[in-house]
Each structure stands twice: as structure tokens, then as C-alpha cells.
Amino acid sequence: MSIESINIPKVAEKKRWLILSHAFNMDGRAASLTITDKIPYLLEAGVEPIVFSAITGLKDDRFPHYQFIAWGPSGFRFDFRHWVANQYGRGLIYKLLTTTVSILLAPFIAVEKLVLGYSSQWSWTLPAFVCGYLLIRSGKVDVIYSIGSAWSAHWAGVLLKRATGLPLISEVHDPMVIRKSPDDQGFEKPKNRDARFRHYLESQLCKYSDYVWWFTQGALHYAKVRNPNLNTPGNAKGFVVMPGANPPGNMGEKIRHQYGEYLNLCHFGSLANDRSLAIILNAANSLFVKYPEARKHLRVHAYGAPLDTLSVQVIEAYGYQDILLAHGRLEKDPLTGKSGREQVAQRMQEADVLILLHGNDEWCAEYIPSKFYDYLWSGRPIWGITHRNPQLDKMLLNRNSYLSADGDDPGIAMALEKIWVDWQQKQLIQPIWQPIGVDQAVSTILLHIAE
């Protein structure tokens, strides 16, 4: 989707935006892409960005971009690992340097966890606040823009807002308060100290941000339940923005699909026991009983993350080492020059069906996997296995997708059987080409702010 495809409002004043994003220009990272994909449209609208980020990504030379390493030991170790990987790859030098630093920092990290108990990136707030305060006091900033997913950016944004009074706009990627059941509204203060601080920080964003937005209707709903001051005079104005995605590589155009020897089901992104390919393998086991020939042709590919424990257990139980193929994270290819994201785009377009695992936690009601927006650009059928999210279900059905409910094992088995039959007949469902670009997200944000 081009910059011209949607009318992006122009920023008439307050153009100098201090963008606080721990992850920025990190190849293939969802937290990075959500802001870096917006940059061309923000520039087109007249925004003059000043970016504060960690050292984990590549430095951008189109505008002032300051990279800070976290001041706490666990954050330093996290950032240092990514910096070494960017500089030297993940070979011998990486292993030697990161192992040495981890050993040296181990006692300090233990004390940090014992005293605070926060996630590792918390201490990135400190350099971001100090340097942001000095920059603002020098008169070089008009607006503060804090971006998740690391909450350290939001904390820095709130502190800068309170210290300077400048307008603060905030983008919340994942729910900051994790509910446990449909009846749980998230009022109870968590025992975990990091979760308790996120609970507090959500209330601070709803109080001190001028504008704050979430990525789903469910996330906005529950934030409003916990913070009834949201959207009231003197407090933050909250709304929903679909993040969308820009088409990497040649995914801006549909590619004619070629059927091959194998039915290739491909999953991209992180895996965990609550978001596991084990449910696909269990369904495959039922499929092979009914269609023994499917055993020779079905292949499930996992890109972007190690296999979860449940998937490994099912592979060993059924002997499916040749069925589920784990490719890991795709890094930049020095031979072709393709970035990890471009390689991912190519693999998506080559897939027969893309697997979208939503998970089974209650927070799925407030969350849409970021890979969904990349999937829409691929032009390939999506098999969504979702949990309590009518917004996601509707978007999938409106675009012609295979759809199952997490926990409905017979329904998941039936969906896989339908995919198998459709593939055999070379009549896989034809998705409706309705990708969601990033330009609509920027337009939505700027229109709200203009009001």
C-alpha cells in the first residue's frame, strides 16, 4: 500500500516528535516493525522525528537517532547480546563475548531481580528520561511519543510528561494487565512485581497521556473498565488503531500459487505451550488414520522461534520428525543480501496455507498476532485457530479463511481434513485480497490528534 493510497493528514504544528521505542530498526521484530513501518508516513505528514532506542537495532540516518544501552545489569546483558549479534553475527565471537559478560553480570542480575523483580528492559527508562529531559529543556521537542512493547518506553514517556508538561501520545502494543478468566476484569493487584508495575503504569498512561491507543477493541474495553477516567475531560483520550503492515519484498502484489508434492502448512512467529503446533500434529494424527497417504505429503514448517515443549513431545511420541520442520529465525542472508523479513515474505508466498495460532490464554480477547497483518499481504489462505476474539474472527472470515476455535480438537481435525481434501483437488480456498497497510494507522492517529 503506497503513501498515496490513503490521504495522510499533514501536521501543521508541533512537528518535532521525540519517539521513545526500545526496539527500533530490529530486522523482523514485531515491536520494531510497528513503529519503523510508520516512519515514511510520518515523514510525509511533516513530522520531524527524534528517535530514542536501545542499541539492539540498526541506527537510522534519516533523522536524529540516539541509541542507549540500559543501565541495569539484566538490561545491559540483553542489549549487549543483540549488539554483538549485529556486529559479528552469532558465531564464535558472539558466544565468547556474551558468555563472558553473562558470567560477570550474574551476581548483579541476581541482586536486581531480588530487589526489584522487573523485566530486564526496565532500566532503559533511565537514559531515555535523562537525555529526553535535557533535549526537551533545550527546546528541541514538541511532542513525546512512547511506544511498546517494552514498558520502559511508556514509563519514560510518563516521567517526561510529568516533568516537562509536553503533550504525550502513547501506543500500547500488548495488554499491560493480563486477566485470568472472562470474569476477571483485571482489578486485582498482581503478586508478581513486574505485573504489578504494569498495572500501575496503565493507570498512569490513562491519566497523563493526551492520547493513548490500543490495537484491539477488547484491549480498549478492558482498559476503560479498569480506568473509568479514560476519555473524560482532563485525562487521556483512548481509541483503537489497527497497526497493519507494510508489504516486504514483492508482497505488494499477488503471486500465482504453484501446487507441489507436499501440502506445506507454515507457521511464523513465537511458539509456547499455550500457543503450540502440538494441536496441528494431533489433528494430523487423526488425518493419517483416515487418509494414510497424507502421511507422505503433509509438512508443517515453523519459522522464527524454537519449538515449544508440547510440540517436541508430540513429535517424539508419534515419530513426526519428518512432518514438523523447524527452520528457526531467518537472519539476513549475506549471499543474496535479503533481509530476514524479505526471506520470511518469500516463504509466506510459497506456503500452501499459513497457520495463525492465537493461543488459549484469556488475554487473547485483547490481542491479535502481528503476523496476521503480514499474512494478509502474502495472498495465501490463512488457517486461524483463535480464542475469544470476535474482531479477529470477523477479519478472517471476511477474507475467506479456514477458521477453528482453540480447544475444539474435533473442529481442528475437521479443518485440517478440509484443507487436505482441498489441496488434493487443487482447490484451496481463495482468500480475498484485503491487506491492511500502515498508512491507515498513521492516518487514524493523526486524525485523532488533529481533533
MOFEN-V921324 format. One record per pair of residues at least 6 apart in sequence whose ideal C-beta (glycine too) atoms are under 7 Angstrom apart, sorted by the first residue. I is the first residue (numbers start at 1). J is the second residue. If there is no record, write none. Layout:
BEGIN
i: (I	I)
j: (J	J)
END
This chain:
BEGIN
i: (1	1	1	3	3	3	3	5	5	6	6	6	7	8	8	8	8	8	8	8	9	9	9	9	9	10	10	11	11	11	11	14	14	14	15	15	15	15	16	16	16	16	16	17	17	17	17	17	17	17	18	18	18	18	18	18	18	19	19	19	19	19	19	19	20	20	20	20	20	20	20	20	20	21	21	21	21	21	22	22	22	22	22	22	22	23	23	23	23	23	23	23	23	24	24	24	24	24	24	25	25	25	25	25	26	26	26	27	27	27	27	28	28	28	30	31	31	31	32	33	34	34	35	37	37	37	38	38	38	39	41	41	41	42	42	45	45	48	49	50	50	50	50	51	51	51	52	52	52	52	52	53	54	54	54	54	54	54	55	55	55	55	56	56	56	58	59	59	66	68	68	68	68	69	69	70	70	70	70	70	71	71	71	72	72	72	73	73	73	73	74	74	74	75	75	75	75	75	76	77	77	77	77	78	78	80	81	84	84	84	85	88	116	117	117	118	118	118	119	121	121	122	124	124	125	125	125	128	128	129	129	129	132	132	133	133	133	135	136	136	136	141	143	143	143	144	144	144	144	144	144	145	146	146	146	146	146	146	147	147	148	148	148	148	148	149	149	151	151	151	154	154	154	155	157	157	158	158	158	160	161	161	162	167	168	168	168	169	169	169	169	170	170	170	171	172	172	173	174	175	175	175	175	176	176	176	177	177	177	177	177	178	178	179	179	179	179	180	181	182	184	185	185	185	186	186	187	189	189	190	190	202	202	202	203	205	205	206	206	206	206	206	206	206	207	207	207	209	210	211	211	211	211	212	212	213	213	213	213	213	214	214	214	215	215	215	215	216	216	216	216	216	217	217	218	218	218	218	219	220	220	222	223	223	224	224	229	230	230	231	231	239	241	241	241	242	242	242	243	243	243	244	244	244	244	244	244	245	245	245	245	246	246	247	248	248	248	249	249	249	251	251	251	251	254	254	255	255	259	261	262	262	263	263	263	263	263	263	264	264	264	264	265	265	265	265	265	266	266	266	266	266	266	266	267	267	267	267	268	268	268	268	268	269	269	269	269	270	270	271	271	271	271	271	271	272	273	273	273	274	274	274	275	275	276	276	276	277	277	277	277	278	278	278	279	279	280	280	281	281	281	281	281	281	281	282	282	283	283	283	284	284	284	285	286	287	287	287	287	287	288	288	290	291	294	298	299	299	300	300	301	301	302	302	302	303	303	303	303	304	307	311	314	315	315	329	330	330	330	331	332	332	333	348	348	348	348	348	349	349	349	351	352	352	353	353	353	353	353	354	354	354	354	354	355	356	356	356	356	356	356	356	356	357	358	358	358	358	358	358	358	358	358	359	359	360	360	360	364	364	364	365	365	368	368	373	375	376	376	376	376	377	379	379	380	381	381	381	381	381	382	382	382	383	383	383	384	384	384	385	385	385	386	386	386	386	386	387	393	396	397	399	399	399	400	400	400	400	401	402	402	402	402	404	404	404	405	422	422)
j: (435	437	439	40	41	44	439	437	439	439	440	443	443	41	44	45	439	442	443	446	45	443	446	447	450	45	46	45	46	47	446	142	143	167	46	47	48	142	48	50	140	141	142	47	48	49	50	142	143	145	50	52	132	135	141	144	145	35	49	50	51	52	145	147	52	128	144	145	146	147	153	156	157	35	51	53	147	153	53	54	121	124	150	152	153	29	31	32	53	54	56	57	150	32	35	36	51	53	57	32	36	57	58	60	32	56	57	332	339	340	341	340	341	344	370	148	149	173	57	245	173	243	147	245	246	438	438	441	442	49	438	439	442	49	442	442	446	63	63	63	64	135	141	60	63	65	66	68	128	131	132	67	67	68	69	70	79	124	67	69	79	83	79	82	83	86	65	67	131	124	127	128	131	76	79	76	79	121	123	124	123	126	127	112	122	123	105	108	109	112	109	112	120	120	121	122	123	124	105	101	102	105	109	120	121	101	98	94	97	98	94	94	193	193	194	193	194	197	194	150	152	152	150	152	152	155	156	153	156	156	159	160	156	160	160	163	164	141	160	164	166	166	166	167	169	157	160	161	166	167	168	169	153	154	156	157	168	170	153	171	154	171	172	173	174	173	174	176	198	201	170	201	205	201	168	170	204	205	208	166	168	208	208	210	208	209	210	209	210	211	449	205	209	212	213	212	214	215	367	219	363	366	367	198	201	202	186	198	199	202	226	195	363	186	222	362	363	362	362	362	362	222	225	226	222	226	226	196	199	196	199	223	226	227	227	212	236	212	223	227	229	230	235	236	229	235	236	236	236	236	237	448	449	236	238	238	239	240	241	445	220	223	240	241	242	243	368	240	366	367	368	391	240	391	365	366	389	391	366	238	240	366	230	238	230	238	235	236	238	237	238	448	441	444	445	436	440	441	370	373	441	373	436	437	438	440	441	373	374	377	438	437	438	377	341	342	345	342	345	346	345	349	377	378	379	433	349	379	426	297	297	299	297	298	299	352	420	423	299	301	351	352	280	300	352	353	355	301	303	347	348	351	354	355	277	302	355	357	303	304	344	348	371	304	305	369	371	304	305	277	302	305	307	308	311	308	308	309	310	359	360	361	357	359	308	310	311	300	302	311	324	310	311	314	385	412	300	355	311	314	315	318	320	323	324	314	409	412	413	416	298	323	416	318	413	294	413	416	417	420	294	295	417	420	420	323	323	325	323	324	325	327	324	326	327	327	330	344	347	329	326	324	320	321	324	340	340	343	344	340	339	340	343	354	374	375	378	380	378	379	380	380	423	428	380	381	383	419	428	375	378	380	382	383	383	369	371	372	375	382	383	384	385	385	364	369	384	385	386	387	389	392	406	387	406	387	406	407	387	388	389	388	389	389	392	436	382	399	434	435	436	435	431	433	431	401	402	428	429	431	396	401	431	402	415	419	396	401	403	404	406	412	392	393	403	405	406	406	403	403	403	431	432	434	429	430	431	432	431	415	418	419	429	411	412	415	411	428	429)
END
